[in-house]
């Protein structure tokens, strides 16, 4: 019986040691995961900020182009209307 009890105690001690090792390993993995998540979040923020800046610049360029086109159309229409008025007055 004493031999069986000794073997059981040794087995439980071995299992306790393995569990402690697994807990340590899980703790390290958790730390690594948290660091990776933080790193990914930071990287994503930088990429999103860069995309936002590019998008803002593109929108501003497009806005400028459209404004230029509208101004050109206004000028053209004004010229056409002035020419039409002149024609109508001349009749």
KACORVEN-V656203 format. One record per helix or strand. SS is the DSSP state (@ for helix, = for strand). FROM is the first residue (numbers start at 1). TO is the last residue. If there is no record, write none. Layout:
# KACORVEN-V656203
SS_FROM_TO / SS_FROM_TO
This chain:
# KACORVEN-V656203
@_2_90
